[in-house]
Amino acid sequence: MNLFYYPGACSLADHIALIETGLSYRLIAINHDRTTQDGRDFLSINPKGYIPTLELEDGTILTENQVILAYIAEKSGKLLPKDGVVRWRALEALAFMSSEIHSRYNPFFRNFSELEKERAREGLAQAFAILADQMGDKKFLVSDEMTIADCYLFWVLMVAPRSGVELPEALGRFLGRMRALPSVTQALAEEGLG
């Protein structure tokens, strides 16, 4: 499998999941001119033009973090129970983070007005509070076992300082625990972020 990524971008979640599950992968960086590290036109691979993008052995292309993370879990048999409420809570958390948190980071990555940034901060603070309540005293977001939701949550929290929103205590502790995991350490190092 080839994971197309940009260092420190949301593709880091998929990178962590690949390492954590032990699946074989190859990282291929995307350059600013939309070419790949191996010389291809990225838009011919993924016309959406953004990462993450996962290229399977047969040439099939998967996009969207939720889908790629679910594929990694399904392929490996790890990071997502086959049934039960933990499975559905993990998928629910992925959808929530994608729609309610990830999209709210746009004002901090682009040239938006201060009013738009303040609205985004308010939404982020509310979303972080919901996730902190959901986590409670658990080691990870939806259980005491790591799921694909935790891979994505790590990235979501890692970039939070750009917004200026302070993390609830439970999420701050989670971020520290995740940073200490060998899979996270390896992914950060492989992306030059160590």
C-alpha positions in Angstrom: 0.0 0.0 0.0 1.1 3.5 -0.7 0.0 6.3 1.6 0.2 9.7 0.0 0.8 12.3 2.7 2.1 15.7 3.6 4.2 15.9 6.8 2.0 16.8 9.8 -1.2 16.8 7.9 -4.3 14.7 8.8 -2.8 11.8 6.9 -0.7 11.3 10.0 -3.8 9.5 11.5 -3.6 6.9 8.8 0.2 6.7 9.1 -0.1 5.9 12.8 -2.8 3.3 12.1 -0.7 1.6 9.5 2.2 1.3 12.0 0.0 0.3 14.9 -1.6 -2.5 12.9 1.7 -3.8 11.4 0.5 -3.5 7.8 3.1 -3.0 5.1 3.1 0.5 3.6 5.2 2.9 1.6 5.0 6.7 2.3 4.9 9.0 -0.7 5.1 12.7 0.0 3.1 15.2 -2.0 5.0 18.3 -3.2 3.6 21.8 -3.2 3.3 21.6 -7.0 1.0 18.6 -6.7 3.5 16.1 -7.9 4.4 13.0 -5.8 7.7 12.2 -4.4 7.9 9.4 -7.0 7.3 11.8 -9.9 3.6 11.3 -10.6 0.9 13.9 -11.1 -1.1 13.7 -7.8 -4.3 14.9 -9.4 -4.2 11.9 -11.8 -4.2 9.7 -8.7 -6.7 11.7 -6.7 -8.7 14.3 -8.6 -9.9 15.7 -5.3 -6.3 16.9 -4.8 -6.0 16.4 -1.1 -4.6 13.9 1.3 -4.8 11.3 2.7 -4.9 9.0 -0.3 -4.3 5.3 -0.1 -3.2 3.3 -3.1 -3.9 -0.4 -2.8 -1.8 -3.1 -4.3 -4.2 -3.5 -7.2 -4.1 0.2 -8.0 -7.4 1.0 -6.3 -7.5 4.5 -4.7 -9.2 5.2 -1.4 -9.7 8.8 -0.1 -11.2 10.3 3.0 -9.7 9.7 6.5 -12.7 7.8 7.8 -12.7 5.4 4.9 -9.0 4.8 4.9 -8.9 4.3 8.7 -11.8 1.8 8.4 -10.0 0.0 5.6 -6.8 -0.3 7.6 -8.8 -1.6 10.6 -10.7 -4.1 8.4 -7.6 -5.3 6.5 -5.6 -5.8 9.7 -8.3 -7.0 12.1 -7.0 -4.4 14.6 -8.1 -1.0 16.0 -11.8 -1.6 15.5 -13.9 -4.3 17.0 -15.9 -6.4 14.5 -19.1 -5.7 16.4 -20.5 -4.1 19.6 -21.0 -0.6 20.8 -17.2 0.3 20.8 -17.2 -0.2 17.1 -20.0 2.2 16.5 -18.7 4.7 19.0 -15.3 4.7 17.2 -17.0 5.3 13.8 -19.3 7.9 15.4 -16.3 9.7 16.8 -14.5 9.7 13.4 -17.5 11.3 11.8 -17.8 13.9 14.6 -14.1 14.8 14.4 -14.2 15.1 10.6 -17.3 17.2 10.4 -17.2 19.3 13.6 -13.5 19.7 14.3 -11.4 19.2 11.2 -13.4 21.6 9.1 -13.2 24.2 11.8 -9.5 24.4 11.5 -9.8 26.0 8.0 -9.6 29.6 9.3 -6.3 28.9 11.0 -4.7 27.4 7.9 -5.9 30.0 5.5 -6.4 33.8 5.5 -9.7 34.2 7.3 -11.0 37.2 9.3 -10.6 37.3 13.0 -14.4 37.1 13.4 -14.4 33.8 11.5 -11.5 32.5 13.6 -13.3 33.4 16.8 -16.4 31.5 15.6 -14.2 28.5 14.8 -12.6 28.7 18.3 -16.0 28.7 20.0 -17.1 25.6 17.9 -13.7 23.9 18.6 -14.0 24.5 22.4 -17.5 23.0 22.4 -16.4 20.0 20.4 -13.4 19.4 22.6 -15.6 19.5 25.7 -17.9 16.9 24.1 -14.9 14.6 23.4 -13.5 15.1 26.9 -16.8 14.1 28.4 -17.0 11.1 26.1 -13.6 10.0 27.1 -14.2 10.3 30.8 -11.7 8.2 32.7 -11.0 5.8 29.8 -7.4 5.5 28.5 -8.6 6.1 24.9 -11.5 7.9 23.4 -14.1 5.2 23.3 -12.6 2.4 25.4 -9.5 1.4 27.2 -8.2 -0.2 23.9 -6.9 2.0 21.1 -9.1 2.3 18.0 -8.8 4.2 14.7 -10.7 7.1 16.4 -7.6 7.6 18.6 -5.3 7.9 15.6 -7.5 10.7 14.2 -8.0 12.3 17.6 -4.2 12.5 18.0 -3.9 14.6 14.9 -6.9 16.7 15.8 -5.3 17.6 19.1 -1.8 17.9 17.8 -2.8 20.9 15.6 -5.1 22.5 18.2 -2.5 25.0 19.3 -2.8 26.8 16.0 -6.4 27.7 17.0 -5.5 29.0 20.4 -8.1 26.8 22.0 -7.0 25.2 25.3 -7.6 21.5 25.5 -9.6 20.0 28.3 -7.5 18.2 30.9 -8.6 14.7 29.7 -7.6 15.5 26.1 -4.3 16.9 27.2 -3.5 13.7 29.1 -4.6 11.7 26.1 -2.3 13.7 23.8 0.7 13.0 26.1 -0.1 9.3 26.3 -0.4 9.0 22.5 2.9 10.9 21.9 4.6 8.3 24.1 3.4 5.3 21.9 6.0 3.7 19.7 3.7 3.9 16.7 3.2 7.7 17.1 6.9 8.3 17.7 7.7 6.3 14.6 5.2 8.1 12.4 6.3 11.5 13.6 10.0 10.6 12.9 9.2 9.2 9.5 7.4 12.4 8.6 10.3 14.5 9.9 8.3 15.8 12.9 10.1 13.9 15.6 
